Amino acid sequence: MSVLIHFSIFPTDKGTSVSPYVAKSLRIIRESGLPYKLGPMS
């Protein structure tokens, strides 16, 4: 079975720099062991 999931991460209440929050989310995804692709938001 194959599943495709698309989601965006954008904390709206953390000011202009959200990279620490995105990095934490990416770390969780990476540690899950699931294959993933990271791309820019359009």
C-alpha distance (Angstrom), angle and dihedral (degrees) to the residues before:
residue distance angle dihedral
M1 . . .
S2 3.80 . .
V3 3.78 125.6 .
L4 3.80 128.7 -172.0
I5 3.80 119.0 -157.7
H6 3.79 124.6 -178.2
F7 3.77 123.1 -170.7
S8 3.80 139.2 155.6
I9 3.78 128.9 -142.2
F10 3.78 117.5 -149.2
P11 3.82 119.6 146.9
T12 3.80 105.3 -153.8
D13 3.80 98.2 -167.8
K14 3.84 100.2 51.9
G15 3.81 102.1 80.3
T16 3.77 127.2 -113.5
S17 3.81 99.8 -44.9
V18 3.79 111.7 66.0
S19 3.81 98.8 157.2
P20 3.85 94.6 110.4
Y21 3.81 90.1 56.5
V22 3.78 94.1 45.6
A23 3.83 90.1 47.0
K24 3.81 91.1 52.4
S25 3.80 90.9 50.3
L26 3.80 91.4 48.1
R27 3.82 90.7 49.9
I28 3.82 90.2 55.3
I29 3.81 91.1 49.6
R30 3.82 91.9 47.2
E31 3.82 92.3 49.1
S32 3.81 90.5 51.5
G33 3.79 89.3 71.7
L34 3.79 92.0 -133.2
P35 3.80 117.9 135.0
Y36 3.80 112.7 -107.2
K37 3.79 142.9 168.3
L38 3.79 122.3 -143.5
G39 3.79 119.4 -151.2
P40 3.80 140.9 163.9
M41 3.78 122.1 -87.7
S42 3.78 114.2 -108.7
